[in-house]
Structure formats: C-alpha cells, structure tokens
Amino acid sequence: MTGAVIGFCLSSGMLLVVSGWVRTRRPSIEQRVLPYVRDVLPQLPAPARASSTVEAVLGPAVRRVGTVVGEVLGGSASVSRRLTRMGSTTTVDEFRVRQVGWGAAGLGAAVALSSVLWTTGRAGGPVLLVVCALGFVAGVLWCDQHLSNRVAAREQAMQEEFPVVADLLALAVAAGESPVAGLDRVMRVCRGALADELGGVVADIRTGTPIADAFDALASRTGVGSIARFAEGLAIAVERGTPLVDVLHAQAADVRESARRELIEAGGRKEVTMMIPVVFLILPVTVVFAFFPGFVGLHLTSGT
C-alpha cells in the first residue's frame, strides 16, 4: 500500500511537471502574429534566435525566471540606469538572465552544503530548504551588487581622468581648435573610461546628432557631477560661442581640490583604523628592542 501511494504521488507530480512544461512552451500571441506584420511595420524588433539547442530549450524558462526576479527586486529602471552609466551594451533582460545564473550557482553551492549537512546528520529538512533558498537569493543579490561596484569603480576612474582631459581640451581650444575637434585630438592620446564616453559623443556627432544634444545626452547618462557640468558647459559654449579655456581650467582645478579634500576626509575617518598596526605591531616591537638588551644585561649580571 505504501509503495502504491508513493508511485501515485510520483506519477502525479511528473504529470503535472510535463503538462506545465508543455503549456509554458506554447508560443505567445506576439510570437505568432509578429511574422505576419513585419512587412507592414519593419521597425518592430526581430525575434531573438537561439544560438544553441540548450538555449532554445532552457532559454524561455530562464528568461521567465529573470522577469520574475526583476519584478521581485523592484523593476528594471535602476538596472537600466546602472547599465547606461557603465557604458555596457548588455540589455536588462540579459542582465536578469545573468542574475538567474548567479542564483543557480549559489543554489548549487547551497545544495552541496546541504548534502554534507544531511549526510552528517547536523541539520534537518526545513533548515536545509532555508539554506538552499538563501543560497539562491545570495547569488542574485551578489550579481546586483557586483554591477553596482563596477559602476562605482568606473565613475571613480572617470573622475580621476577628468582633470587631465579638461586641461588637454583647454590647450587644444586655446590653440584655435573647436571643442569637437579638440575632443577628437584628445581622444587620440587618452585611454580610459572617460575617453570612451567622450569618444561615444564624438561618434554621435559624426553620425548627425546635434552637438548640443550629444553633450546633453552625456550629461544626463553620467553619474559624476563634474563630468555632467563639463558636458553642460560644452553644450552651452557650442550654442552661444562663449569662451571655454578659463571654464575648463576652473573645472579641472575644482575636481583636483575635491579629490584632495576627499582624501583628507578619508584619512580622518580611518585614523582609528590606522592606529591598529601602530599599537599592536610597531609599538610592541619598539618596546622589545628598547628593553631586551637591558633584560639580557641584568640576566648576565645576576648569573655572574
């Protein structure tokens, strides 16, 4: 009787899994109608094609899980903004799929740990289920935090590169070149995150985008205040013909002064932390070097 109940439950579960998989594999109304209206509306996006059999089989389910993860985490506006600030060509859907992959890796590590705990008898079933859930959540959140860290590192690099780029552009403009020609000349000798952003601005201008609109777009998508002010100043200078040399030198000096002030503030915040090696490493060694010769001398004197 017990075997019959177990077989019935197993077969019922397998039937539900197969029926649910078949139901979710049905093409959506968009996928069925889009091929017939593409010649009428050519601006519609082309359907994504799978590059492998694994992607064709598991791709829809992974994308669906990624959509659910995005809805649980609060939407895609923040992710889209961070991807834009990072200058990445990755779409939000692709990032959600990556998040699901990181979550699956975390789940796999949690399952391995749970298997060890189960075999050793150190934890029960409910605790192990919680561990697996926490592993998946940790993987998803780690991917999101990794994106935020990359954005912060890129913007920090852009802020560090800005004074040099501003001074070089000021020299080029003072020599008689236009702001766009000066940017083009600066981009030939500079490498880095800010150079890539300004190179994108120059490319947009060459493809027909108005100069002011290209600089306004840079100001709106960057997360660094000094670079946003720099782009807005260039846009105003191009529109009104105002001088740029003094403005660029002043902006570079402001950024250098801000970096110096932030360094001093960081040193003040970490003053106590910096005392740890002094108190626990340097001071004991100094004390040992100061008292050890006297201790040895006293020992020799008492021995004689």
C-alpha positions as CSV (number, residue, x, y, z in Angstrom):
1,M,0.0,0.0,0.0
2,T,2.8,2.4,0.8
3,G,4.5,1.6,-2.5
4,A,1.3,2.3,-4.4
5,V,0.8,5.7,-2.6
6,I,4.4,6.7,-3.4
7,G,4.1,5.6,-7.0
8,F,0.8,7.5,-7.4
9,C,2.3,10.7,-5.9
10,L,5.4,10.4,-8.1
11,S,3.4,9.8,-11.3
12,S,1.1,12.7,-10.5
13,G,4.0,15.0,-9.9
14,M,5.7,14.0,-13.1
15,L,2.4,14.5,-15.0
16,L,2.0,18.0,-13.5
17,V,5.6,18.9,-14.4
18,V,5.2,17.7,-18.0
19,S,1.8,19.3,-18.6
20,G,3.1,22.6,-17.1
21,W,6.2,22.5,-19.3
22,V,4.1,21.8,-22.4
23,R,1.8,24.7,-21.5
24,T,4.6,27.2,-21.0
25,R,6.3,26.1,-24.2
26,R,3.3,27.3,-26.3
27,P,4.2,30.4,-28.4
28,S,2.8,33.7,-27.2
29,I,0.4,35.8,-29.3
30,E,3.3,38.2,-30.1
31,Q,5.4,35.4,-31.5
32,R,2.5,34.1,-33.6
33,V,1.4,37.4,-35.1
34,L,4.8,39.2,-35.5
35,P,6.0,37.3,-38.7
36,Y,2.8,38.4,-40.5
37,V,3.0,42.1,-39.7
38,R,6.8,42.6,-40.1
39,D,6.5,43.8,-43.7
40,V,3.9,46.4,-42.6
41,L,5.8,47.5,-39.5
42,P,9.5,47.0,-40.3
43,Q,10.6,48.9,-37.2
44,L,9.4,46.1,-34.9
45,P,12.3,44.2,-33.2
46,A,13.3,41.0,-34.7
47,P,12.6,37.9,-32.6
48,A,15.7,36.6,-30.8
49,R,17.1,33.4,-32.3
50,A,18.7,30.7,-30.2
51,S,22.4,30.1,-30.8
52,S,22.3,26.5,-29.4
53,T,19.9,23.7,-28.6
54,V,20.4,24.3,-24.8
55,E,19.5,27.9,-25.2
56,A,16.4,27.0,-27.3
57,V,15.2,24.6,-24.7
58,L,16.1,26.4,-21.5
59,G,16.1,30.0,-22.7
60,P,12.4,30.8,-22.4
61,A,12.3,29.3,-18.8
62,V,15.4,31.2,-17.8
63,R,14.1,34.5,-19.2
64,R,10.8,33.9,-17.4
65,V,12.6,33.4,-14.1
66,G,14.6,36.5,-14.8
67,T,11.4,38.5,-15.3
68,V,10.1,37.2,-12.0
69,V,13.4,38.1,-10.3
70,G,13.2,41.7,-11.7
71,E,9.6,42.1,-10.5
72,V,10.5,40.9,-7.0
73,L,13.6,43.2,-6.8
74,G,11.6,46.3,-7.8
75,G,11.6,46.7,-11.6
76,S,14.2,47.3,-14.2
77,A,14.6,51.1,-14.1
78,S,17.6,51.0,-11.6
79,V,19.3,48.2,-13.6
80,S,18.8,50.1,-16.9
81,R,20.2,53.3,-15.3
82,R,23.3,51.5,-14.0
83,L,24.0,49.7,-17.3
84,T,23.8,53.0,-19.1
85,R,26.2,54.6,-16.6
86,M,28.6,51.7,-17.0
87,G,28.5,52.1,-20.8
88,S,27.5,48.5,-21.3
89,T,25.7,47.1,-24.3
90,T,24.0,44.5,-22.1
91,T,20.2,44.7,-22.0
92,V,18.1,44.4,-18.9
93,D,16.8,41.0,-20.0
94,E,20.3,39.7,-20.5
95,F,21.3,41.0,-17.1
96,R,18.3,39.3,-15.5
97,V,19.4,36.0,-17.2
98,R,22.8,36.5,-15.7
99,Q,21.3,37.1,-12.3
100,V,19.4,33.8,-12.6
101,G,22.7,32.1,-13.5
102,W,24.4,33.6,-10.4
103,G,21.4,32.5,-8.3
104,A,21.7,29.0,-9.8
105,A,25.4,28.9,-8.8
106,G,24.5,30.0,-5.3
107,L,21.8,27.4,-5.2
108,G,24.2,24.7,-6.3
109,A,26.7,25.6,-3.6
110,A,23.9,25.6,-1.0
111,V,22.7,22.2,-2.2
112,A,26.2,20.8,-1.9
113,L,26.5,22.2,1.6
114,S,23.1,20.9,2.5
115,S,24.0,17.4,1.2
116,V,27.0,17.4,3.5
117,L,24.9,18.5,6.5
118,W,22.3,16.0,5.7
119,T,24.7,13.1,5.4
120,T,26.4,14.0,8.7
121,G,23.0,14.5,10.4
122,R,23.7,18.0,11.6
123,A,20.5,19.7,10.2
124,G,17.0,18.7,9.3
125,G,15.0,19.1,6.2
126,P,13.4,22.6,6.9
127,V,16.7,24.1,7.8
128,L,18.3,22.8,4.6
129,L,15.5,24.2,2.5
130,V,16.1,27.6,4.0
131,V,19.8,27.2,3.3
132,C,19.1,26.5,-0.4
133,A,16.7,29.5,-0.7
134,L,19.3,31.7,0.9
135,G,21.9,30.5,-1.5
136,F,19.8,31.4,-4.5
137,V,18.9,34.8,-3.0
138,A,22.6,35.5,-2.2
139,G,23.6,34.7,-5.7
140,V,21.0,37.1,-7.2
141,L,21.9,39.9,-4.8
142,W,25.6,39.3,-5.3
143,C,25.2,39.8,-9.1
144,D,23.3,43.1,-8.5
145,Q,25.9,44.3,-6.0
146,H,28.7,43.4,-8.4
147,L,27.1,45.6,-11.1
148,S,26.9,48.5,-8.6
149,N,30.5,48.0,-7.7
150,R,31.6,48.1,-11.3
151,V,29.6,51.3,-11.9
152,A,31.2,52.9,-8.9
153,A,34.7,51.9,-9.9
154,R,34.1,53.2,-13.5
155,E,32.8,56.5,-12.3
156,Q,35.7,56.8,-9.9
157,A,38.1,56.2,-12.8
158,M,36.3,58.8,-14.9
159,Q,36.6,61.4,-12.1
160,E,40.3,60.8,-11.7
161,E,40.8,61.1,-15.5
162,F,38.7,64.3,-15.8
163,P,41.4,66.9,-14.8
164,V,43.9,65.7,-17.4
165,V,41.3,65.5,-20.1
166,A,40.0,69.0,-19.3
167,D,43.5,70.5,-19.3
168,L,44.3,68.9,-22.7
169,L,41.0,70.1,-24.1
170,A,41.6,73.6,-22.8
171,L,45.1,73.6,-24.5
172,A,43.5,72.4,-27.8
173,V,40.8,75.1,-27.7
174,A,43.3,77.8,-26.7
175,A,45.4,76.8,-29.8
176,G,42.4,77.7,-32.0
177,E,40.5,74.4,-32.5
178,S,36.8,73.9,-32.0
179,P,35.5,71.9,-29.0
180,V,34.7,68.9,-31.1
181,A,38.0,69.0,-33.0
182,G,39.7,69.4,-29.6
183,L,37.9,66.4,-28.2
184,D,38.9,64.4,-31.3
185,R,42.5,65.3,-30.7
186,V,42.4,64.5,-27.0
187,M,40.7,61.1,-27.7
188,R,43.7,60.1,-29.8
189,V,46.1,60.3,-26.9
190,C,43.9,59.4,-23.9
191,R,42.8,55.9,-22.8
192,G,40.2,55.1,-20.1
193,A,36.6,55.2,-19.2
194,L,36.2,59.0,-19.7
195,A,37.9,58.7,-23.1
196,D,35.4,56.0,-24.1
197,E,32.5,58.2,-23.1
198,L,33.8,61.2,-25.0
199,G,34.6,59.0,-27.9
200,G,31.0,58.0,-28.0
201,V,30.0,61.7,-28.0
202,V,32.3,62.4,-31.0
203,A,30.9,59.3,-32.8
204,D,27.3,60.6,-32.2
205,I,28.2,64.0,-33.6
206,R,29.8,62.4,-36.7
207,T,26.7,60.4,-37.4
208,G,24.5,63.5,-37.5
209,T,23.5,64.2,-33.9
210,P,23.5,67.9,-33.0
211,I,26.5,68.8,-30.9
212,A,24.4,70.3,-28.0
213,D,22.1,67.2,-27.9
214,A,25.2,64.8,-27.8
215,F,26.7,66.7,-24.9
216,D,23.3,66.9,-23.1
217,A,22.9,63.1,-23.5
218,L,26.3,62.7,-21.9
219,A,25.3,64.9,-19.0
220,S,22.1,63.0,-18.5
221,R,23.6,59.5,-18.5
222,T,26.7,60.1,-16.4
223,G,26.6,59.8,-12.6
224,V,29.6,62.1,-12.0
225,G,28.6,65.7,-11.2
226,S,31.8,67.2,-12.5
227,I,31.5,65.5,-15.9
228,A,27.8,66.5,-16.1
229,R,28.8,70.1,-15.5
230,F,31.6,69.8,-18.1
231,A,29.2,68.4,-20.7
232,E,26.6,71.1,-20.0
233,G,29.3,73.8,-20.2
234,L,30.4,72.4,-23.6
235,A,26.9,72.4,-24.9
236,I,26.3,76.0,-23.8
237,A,29.6,77.1,-25.3
238,V,28.8,75.5,-28.6
239,E,25.4,77.0,-28.7
240,R,26.4,80.5,-27.6
241,G,30.0,80.8,-28.6
242,T,31.3,81.5,-25.1
243,P,35.0,81.1,-24.3
244,L,35.9,77.7,-22.9
245,V,39.5,77.9,-21.8
246,D,39.0,79.5,-18.4
247,V,36.0,77.4,-17.7
248,L,37.8,74.1,-18.4
249,H,40.8,75.1,-16.2
250,A,38.5,76.1,-13.4
251,Q,36.6,72.8,-13.6
252,A,39.9,70.8,-13.6
253,A,41.1,72.8,-10.5
254,D,37.8,72.2,-8.7
255,V,38.0,68.4,-9.4
256,R,41.6,68.3,-8.1
257,E,40.6,70.3,-5.0
258,S,37.6,68.0,-4.4
259,A,39.8,64.9,-4.7
260,R,42.3,66.3,-2.2
261,R,39.5,67.1,0.2
262,E,38.0,63.7,-0.1
263,L,41.5,62.1,0.5
264,I,41.9,64.2,3.7
265,E,38.4,63.2,4.9
266,A,39.0,59.5,4.2
267,G,42.3,59.8,6.2
268,G,40.4,61.4,9.1
269,R,37.7,58.7,9.0
270,K,40.3,55.9,9.1
271,E,42.5,57.5,11.7
272,V,41.5,54.9,14.3
273,T,42.0,52.0,11.9
274,M,45.5,53.2,11.1
275,M,46.3,53.2,14.8
276,I,45.8,49.4,14.9
277,P,49.1,48.4,13.2
278,V,50.9,51.1,15.2
279,V,49.6,49.9,18.6
280,F,49.7,46.2,18.0
281,L,52.7,45.8,15.7
282,I,55.1,48.7,15.7
283,L,54.9,49.7,19.4
284,P,55.5,46.1,20.8
285,V,58.5,45.7,18.5
286,T,59.8,49.1,19.7
287,V,59.3,48.1,23.3
288,V,61.1,44.8,22.8
289,F,64.1,46.5,21.1
290,A,64.3,49.0,23.9
291,F,64.1,46.6,26.9
292,F,65.6,43.4,25.6
293,P,69.3,44.5,25.8
294,G,68.8,45.7,29.4
295,F,67.0,42.4,30.2
296,V,69.8,40.4,28.8
297,G,72.4,42.5,30.7
298,L,70.5,42.0,34.0
299,H,70.3,38.3,33.4
300,L,74.1,38.1,32.8
301,T,74.8,40.2,35.8
302,S,72.7,38.1,38.1
303,G,74.2,34.9,36.7
304,T,77.8,36.0,37.5
